[in-house]
Amino acid sequence: MISNQILQNTIEGLKAITRIDLGVMDTEGKSLATTFSQPRDYEREVVAFVESPAESQVIQGAQFFKIYDEHQLEYILIANGGNDDVYMVGKIAVFQIQNLIVAYKERFDKDNFIKNLLLDNLLLIDIYNRAKKLHIDTEVKRVIFIVETSRERDVAALDKLRVLLGNKAKDFITAVDEKNIIIVKELGVNDGYPEVDKVAKEILGLLKSEEEEVRVAYGTIVNDIKEVSKSYKEAKLALDVGKIFSEEDEIVAYNTLGIGRLIYQLPVPLCKMFIKEIFEDKSPDDFDEETLTTINKFFENSLNVSETSRQLYIHRNTLVYRLDKLQKSTGLDLRTFEDAITFKIALMVVKYMKYMETLEY
């Protein structure tokens, strides 16, 4: 429903134009908004007017009007200005407030529909029926962005995003929990992931500051409204997986998660079993900082010994010695692809297990 502040702003704007005082009351005579400098107690008159069949009536020199939400009486408008234009201005105010009721109901209904759509709370037939009723296209390209800020219920961030998107009727901004802002973004026919990534960078640039940390994740592009929940789940997964395996990345796309996406869906007991089978009582992250740096740099350079030694500013033989030492302690030779991929996965699995442990506390 319309807030009292919106009602107040509306009647103040009308008074500034017409110089006629207006007041909006509920059906029990309680004042919700008024421009009267010395408000009168109209409670008894309002209750009597509500019970009467009249749609408008002059009571004690003021013009009373009924305002409906569909067929339900919602408000009573009182207009008083001491001139012949009072009736006309009152009718204009009634028309304006009734339009606001329709607009806000539609906005609320759309927001409610989008939330239920994201959470998979609708039957397929209901999705299409409600989309048609709310004038939402069903067969257009869309993608879901999830924006996580360091503040809960970040109203300022919501307002900034609405400005960025230009308050476009085809884009929706909502929230399904306390932490994240969800954007359902409609794309052009020829738009692809380069355009999606560009929007993600614009969102990040708009919201990021020294005081606020921001992460943006997005799912895959979908072509039908029934698939919007799929893109949302993907974006949510991308946000979580990015925190584990791509901590330095402020933008994470679902289609770039790689093997991290698979590891994230493994049960922790299975991960522990895998580590124990490969390393027995050891763990791949128990090595000293120098060894871990060497391993990570070796992986970054696609197992190239020469390039890795150059970037680490060490002699090639020194690197070979470190790799030999690692092979003796783990039984894995990182110069071979199979052992390298096993060790890489093990490092990621350990990282995942440590992240899951933090969630348990």
N, C-alpha and C positions, 0 to 999 in steps of 0.2 A: 504494500500500500504506500501511498504518497506520504512522505515525511511532513511533519508540521513545518519544518524549515522551508521546504519547497512551496507549501501553501502560503507561507508568510511572504516569501520572495515574489510569488505570483501576484498576490493582491497588492503588495507595495508597488510593484511595477504598474499595475492598472491604476492605482491611485495617483501615481506620478503623472500619468497621461490624462486622466479624467477629473482629478481632484475630488473624487467621490470616495468616501470611506467605505470599507468592506470588512466583513467579519465572517469567518467560517467556524461553524459550531458542529459538534457531533449531535446525534439524534436525541441525546439526553440533556442538551443545552450547555454542555461544557465547551468553553472557547478553545479552539485549536490554533487560530491565527486571526489577527485583527490589526487594523490600521487606526482604530478609534483612539484618540488621545486620552479619553476618559471612558473606558469600556463600561457599558451598562450590563446589569444582570438580566439577560433575556431568557433565563432557564424556563420559567413558567410559560412564556409566550412560545418558545421553541417546541416544548412538549405538546402544547395545544395545537400548534401548526402541524406537527408530525402526524397527529391523530386526525387532522382534517383531510378532506379529499382534494383540497386546493393545491395546485402546483406552484402558485405564487400568491402572495397576499400582503396587503399593507396593514401593519400592526404598529400602533403607537407612532405613526409617522415614518416608520422604516419599512423598506420593501424586503419581504422574505421570499426565498426561492428554495426549492428542493433539488438536490443533486443526487443522481442515481449512479450506481455501479451495476450496469446491465439493468435488472429490474429491482435491485435491492437499494432502498434508500440509504445513502451513505453520509451525506452532509446537508447542513442547512446554511445557506448563504444569506447574509443580511447586508443590505446596501442602504446608505443614508447620506444624502448630499444636499438636500434642500432645493433641488431643481428638477426640471422635467426630464433630465437625462438619466435619472436614477434607474428607472426600469430597464432602459436599453443597456446601460453599463452593467447592471446586474445580470442580464441575459448573456452578455458577452463573457462575464466572469464565470457563469455557470458552464457555458460552452468550453471555455478554456480549461477549467478544472476537470470536466468530463473527459476531455481529450488527454489530459495528463493521467487520469485514471487508466484509460485504455493503453497509453504508451507504457506506463510503469508496470501494468499487469503483463503486457506482452514481453517486456524486458525480463521480468521475474520468471515468466513461463519459459522463455528461451534459456535463461541461465539454469533453471531447474532441469530442463530437457538435456542441455549439454552435460551437466554433471552426471545425470543418470546414464547418458550415452557413454561417457568416459568410463564409468564404473560397471558397464555391462548389466545394468539393471532393467533393461527394456527388452521386450520380445521383438522379433524382427518386424512383425506387422505393425506394432506400436511405433517403432522408429519411423517408418515411412508415413504413417497416418499423422503423427504429431509434427513431423517435419513439414508436411504439406500444410497443416493448419497454421503453423508458425511462419510459413513462407520461407523455409530454409531449403536451398537446393540440395538434392540428394546425390547427384552425379557430377561432382566437380572434384578437382584435385585439392587435397588438404594435407597438412602435416601438423603434428603436435609438438609444441615446445614446452618444456618445463623449466621454469626459472626459479632457482633456489637462492634466496638472499640470506644474509646473516641475521635479519630481523624477522620475527614472526608477525604474520598479518601486516605486511608492509604496505600500508595504504598509499604512501607516497610513490612507491614503485608501481603500483597498479595505475595510478593517475598518469605517471610518465609513460607507461606502456600504451595507454589509451591514446595519448597524444602522438606517440610514435606511429601507431597504426592508423592514425587519422580518424579514430572513432568510426571505422568502416563497419557498416551493418553486417557484412559478410564474415567478419572476423569476430571471434569470441574470446574474452578474457575472463577467467573464473578461477576458483580454488576449490579443491576437494579436501584439503587438510590445512593445518596451521602454518606449514613451512613453505609450501610451493605455490607458485603462480602458474596456471596452465593457459597456454594460448592455442586456440584452434585457428590456424591460419589457412585461409583459402589462397590457392596459387593460380597463376595464369596457365593457360593451356600449354604453353611452351616452357614453363618454368621447371627447373630440375634442381638437383642438389647444390649447384653453385649459387643459385638464387636463395635457397634455404639457408646455406651457410652465411650468405651476406646478411640476411635478416638476423641470424644468431649473433653476428658480430655487432650489428647495430644495437641490438638489445643489450649486449654486454657493455658496449661503449656508453650507452645511455645511463645504465644503472651502477656501473662499477665506480667506486671511489675509495679514498684512503680509509674511510670509516666503514665501508660496506664491502663484504666479499660476495661475489656473484658467480654462480655456475649456471650454464645453459646447456640443456640436453635436448635432442630431438629424435623422433622416430623416423620411420620410412614414410615416403609419400604414398597416400592411398587415394583411390579414385571413386569410392562410394562411401556414403555416410555411415553405413553399417560397419566399415572398417576403421572408423575413427578410434574406437577403443583399442584396437590392435596397435595403432601408432602411439597411443598414450602409454600402453604397457611397455612398448619398446623404448620410449623416451625415459620412462621411469627406471627401466633396467639399465639404460645407458648412464643415467645419473649415478646409480649405485655402483656400477662396474667402474665408472670413471674415477670414483673416489678411491678405489682400491689400486687400480693398475695405471691410472693416468692422473695422478694427484696434481701435476703441474698444468694440466690442460683445463682451461676455463670453459671450453666448448667441447662437448662430446656428442658424436653422432652414433646412432645405433649401428649403422652399416659399416662402421670402422672399428668396432670393438674387438674383432678377431677372436683369438682363442680365449681371451678373458671372459667372453660371454658364456663359453662352455664351462669353464672352471667355476664361475659364479653359481651355476646351477647344480654343482656336485654336492652331495651330502658331506658334512664335515668328517664323520667317521670313515668314509671312503677315502677322503684326502689323507687322513692320518695313516691309514693302512698303506696307501701308496708311498708316502714318505718313509715309512718304516721298512717297506720292502726294498726300496732303492738304497737308503742310507743307513739302515739298521737303527742304531741308537743316536745317530748324528742327525743334524739338520743342515740343509744347504745354506742357511743364513747364519750359521755359527762361525763362519770363517772371519778372519780379521778384515779390517777395512781395506787394506791394500789388496788382498786376494779378491774381495768382492768387486772392487773398482776394476781390477784386471779382467775379471769375468764379464762384467757388464760392458766394458769397452770392447772386449773381444766379440761379444754378441752384436754390438752396435756396428762393428765393421765386418759383419758377415763372415766371421771366423778367419779373417785375413791377418796372418801373423805379422807381416811387414808393416801394414798400415796401423795395426794396434800398437806395436812397439814404438812407431814414430809418434803417435798421438800421446802415448804415455811417457815419452822422452826416456825410454830405456832401450838397452841393446836387445837385439832380436834374441840372442841366446838367454838373456835374463827372462824374457817372456816364456821361452821354451822351457826353461827351468821351473818357472812357476806352474806351468801347465802340467809338467811331469809330476811335480810335487802333489798337485791336485788329483792327478790320476791315481797316484799311490794311495791317497787317503780315502778316495771315494770309489775307485774302480771305474771312473768315467773319464774318457779321453775327449776333451772338448774340441779337439781338432777333427773329430769324426762327426758327421751330421747327426747320426742316431743318438750318440751320447750327449751331444750339444742340445738337441731338442728335449731330451729327457731332463737334463739339468735346468734348462730354461723353464720348462713346465713346472718342475719342482719348486723353483724360486717363486713362481706365480702362485702356486698352490699354498705355499707357506704364508705368503702375503695375504692371501684370501682368508686363511685360517685365523691369522692374527686380527684381521678386520672383524671377523665374525665373533671373536672373543671379546672385542670391545663393545659389541652390541649386547652381549649377555650381561654386562655390568650396568 
